Amino acid sequence: MTSLVVQTAFLGDVVLTTPLLAALAERHGPLDVVTTPAAAPLVETHPAVRRVRAYDKRGTDRGLTGLLALARALRAERYETAYLPHRSLRSAALAWLARVPRRIGFHDGWPLLYTEVKRRPATGHEIDRLLALADVKPHHQTPPVLVTTLSDRAAAERVLREGGLAAGGTFVALAPGSIWGSKRWPYFAELAERLAARAAIVVVGSGDDRELGEAIVGTVGRSGGRAVNACGRLSLREAVALIAKAAALVTNDSAPLHFAAAAGTPIVALFGPTLPSFGFGPRGPRDVALGVDDLGCRPCSRHGPPRCPLGHHHCMRRLALEPVLAALEETGALHRRD
């Protein structure tokens, strides 16, 4: 029988669950996934996935009515096993209400609703911690996997072409946004201006980041460089396809970091209120994670609050431009040629 994975956390969490999906599929065959509508396209093309069910837990499926409706649909599938990497009551209740006979979750979730409880490692990368749910010993620095289609790659190429970037040309991608305001590094425009003489700039992000992208493009244009604002112009998979073409990505601690990890693109990740040691940092051979280490107020939360609780935002404002430029040099991205 087909197994089920319920993962309705943030986009980055879903991306980091893909090695678990692959490990389970290798053992049991392709499986079904319940995830958010935003994340569904990211996993529907994964070879380990048979079917994706989008659960709009904060929208059309919110509340007990939506939960029960999805549970009834899942019950009809007669799943033998449900894996629950997301340690939420809603996920645990969904598998229980769906009457999945074998329900596997972590000890720090809702163990009373599980039939098997696995200990979640307190340290290490989140990918490795999630693999523990299936008793899989991780390979060295197992990367996430996202699969783009020919259409996704064509859309990415079109945005670059419309922005005047030649096919195969070198560009650095910048991801200045985050749903958590305190995670946003304030110097992306200055970085783009310094880079403009050496590489084209492409700004990636959601529609909410469009104004940030326009400001960066304007700065680069005034310095005589080339820049494209792709914010809000691409689907998530198309954005992955674009990031895969970049010489490097400079990003806050947000979903594009994990997109780049899946694409194999070198990453310079900027951490403010959070820490890479939480398990969500980059770990590729050319990746660099930066942060201000001598602040007593850092970290201030697990996810990063909407704004700095102390009002000064030193964790990002004191992360200067020069170390970021040096980290980009370290990746080797600026030494590529068109």
N, C-alpha and C positions, 0 to 999 in steps of 0.2 A: 504493500500500500504506500501511497505517496505521503511523505512527511510534510509538516507545515512549520514555517518560521514566522513568528510575529515580531516585527521590528518597526515601531511607529515613532521612533525618536527623531532627532534632527537629521538633516541631510548628511552631515559628516558621519554620524553614527551609522547610518544605513550603508554608506560607502565602506566603512571599516568592517561591516558585517560580511562583505563579499567573500573573504577567505573562508569564513565559517560556512557559507553557502556551498562553496566549492568542495570543502572537506566532507560535508554531509552528502552532497550529490555523488561524490566518488564512492561513498559507502552504501548509499541507499538508492541512487538514481535521482533524476531531476525532481525538484520539490516545489511546493507552492509557497508564496510569500504574501503576508499581509503587511502593507506599509501605507504611508501617507500618499495622497494624490500627487504631491510634489515629487516624492522620491520614486514613485512607481516607474516612470520612464527610465530611471537609472538602472533598475534591476531587471526590467522586462526583457532586455536583450542578452542578459547573462546566460551562458550555456548551462549553468546549474539550475536554472529556474524554468519550471514548466508553465506556471501561471502566476500572475500577480493580481491580488485583490486590493484595490485602493479603499482605504478606510478614512473617511474625512471626519476625524474625531472631534474637530472643533468647528465643523461646518454642517453639511447636510446630514451627517451621521452622528451628530453630537447627542449626548444624553443616553439614558437607559434604552430608549426606543431604538436608536441606531445600533447600540451594542447588541441588543437581543436579536435584531434583524440579521446582523452579520453572523452571530453565533448560530442561528438557525441555518443559514446558508452553509456555514462550515460543517455543521453537524451532518448535513446531507452528503458531504464528501467522504465521511467515514475515515478520517485520518487516523492513523495508528499512533503517531508521535507528533507532539508539538514542542518545538524548541523556542525558548522565551528569553532572548538576550536582553531585551528591554525590561528593566526591573520595575515595571509599573503595575499598579493594581489593575488597571484597565486591561493590560495584556494578559495577566494571569487569569482574570475573571473571564475573558473572552474564550480562552482555551478550555476552562472549566465548564462554562456554559455550553460550549460546542461539544462537550462530552468526549473530548479526545482522551483515550484511556491512558496514554503515557505522556506526561507533561513535565518537561525538564527545564528548570530555572536555577538561578543563582541563590546562594544562601542569604544574600542581603536584599532579595526581592520580597516575594510573598510565598514563603515555603509551605504554608498551610494549604495552598492551592496547587502545589506541585506534587507529582508522584515520585520524582527524583530531584534531589537537590545537589548541585555542584558548588564547590567553593570557588568563588571568584578571586583570582589573585589580587593582592592589594597593590602590587607594583607591576611595572612592565608596560609595554605598549598595549593600547586597547585592542588591537587586532589579536594579540597573543592571549589577552584575558578572555576575549570572546571565544577563541578556539577551545578554551578550557571547558566550555559548555558541552562540547562533544568529546572530551578527553583526548584532544588532538595536541600532540606536542608540536609547537610551531617550528617551521623551518626558519633559518636565519633571515630575519627582516622580511618576512612574507609580505608582499605588497597587496593593496587592494586591486580589484580588477573591474573596470567599466568598459563595456563594449559599445563602440559607436558604429553607426551604419554608414553606407555610402552617401545617403541623403544628408546625414549629420555633417559629414566631412565636406560635402559640397556647399552646405550652408555656411560653414566656417570660411571656406575659400571665397565665397561670394562677398562676405562682409569685409574680408581683407582686400579683395580686389576693388570693391566699391570705395574703400578708403585709400586707394592708390598705392597699396603695398604689392610689390611684385611677387609672383609665385616663388616660393622657396627663399624669400628674403628674410634676413634676420630681424626679429623683433623681440622685445621684452614685454611680457604681460604684467600688468599691475591690477591687483584686486583690492581697491581701497575701502570697500564696504564691509559691513557686518550688521546683523540684526541687533547686536549688543553694542551700543554706542561707545562704551568704555574700551572696546577692543580696537577702535579705529586709530591708526597712526596718522597724525595730522600733516605729515610732510610729503605726501605722495606727489603733489605738484612740483615741489622743489626737486625731488628725486628725478621725475620725468624730465625736467629742464636740464639737469646735469647729464642725463643719459642721452639726450636728443642728438648730440653730435656723433654718437657711436652706434646707435641702434634706433629703429623705429619703436614706437610705443603703442600698445594696444591695451585699452582699459576694459576689464571684464567685470560683470556684476549683473544684478537684477535691474528692473526698471526703477526701483527706488534709488539706485546709485547713478542714475543718468546725469544728474546735476554735478555730482563729483567728477564723473567722466568728462563732461563738457569743460569744467574748469581746468582739468589736466590737459585736455586737448588744446585749449586756448593758450595755456602756458607754453606748451611745446611749439605751437604754431608761431608764437611771437619770438621764439628763439631760433626759428628757421628749421625746425625738425619736422618729422612726419609722425602723426598720431591718429589713431582711430578710436572712437568711442563705441564699443560693442555692447555697452550696458543696456539690457532690456531688449536686445535685438536677436538673441539666440535662445533656444531652449537649453535645458541643462545638459543634455547629451551633446548638442551642438557646441556649447561652451567647452565641454571636455575636449571635443575635437579641435577647437581653436587652441586651447592651452597646450595640447599635444604638439602643436606646430611651433610653440614659443621656444626661444633659446633658454628662457628661465621665467619663473613667476615670482614676483614679490607680493606677499599677501599678509593680511592680518590672520589671526587664529580664527579661520572661518572655512566654509565648505570648499572654496576654490583650492585651499591647501590640499585637501584630500583628492580633489579632481586631478591636480598635478601629480600627486603620488601615484594615482592609478595610470596616468598617462606617461609616466617616466620622465617628466619634465623637471629639471633642477629647481629647487625651491629655496627662497629666502623668506622665512616665516618670522613675523614680528609679534612677539608675545608681550602683552601689557599686564592686565589684571590676572591672567592665568599663567600657567607654567607648562613647558613641554613635558615635564616629569609627571604631569597628570595622565599622560599616556596618549595624547593626541597630536604630538609633534611629528615633523617629518623625519624620516630615517633612511633616505636614499643615500648613496655613496657621495653625491655632490651637494646634498642639502645642508642648509645652515639655519639654525634657529637663534634668534637674538632677543634679548630683553635686558632690562636694567636690574642688576642683581643686588644693589645695596639699598633697597627700599624696605623699611620695616612694615609697610602697609601692603606689600605684595607677597603672595596673591591675596585678593580680597574676596574671591568667590570661586566656585567651581566652573561657572560658565561665563562670568563677566557681567556686571550689572549694566543697566541702561546708561548710567552716567557714574562718574567717579564719586564714591560716597563722601570723600573729603574735599571735593571741589577743585583739586589742583591737577589731577590727571598726570602726575609726574611719571607714572610707569610708561606712558607713551611719549609725553613731551620731552623727557630726558633721553629718549632713544634717538640719538643724533643721526644726521644724514651720512656722515663719513663711515661709520661702521656698516651701514647698509650697502653703501657703494663697495666697500672692501669685501663684504660677503658675496656680492655679485661677481666681483673679480675672482673670488675663490671658487665659484661654481664653474668658471671657464666660459660662461655664456657670452661675455663681451669679446671673446677672442674668435668667435665664429665669423665667417665672411659670407656675403651673398654669393 
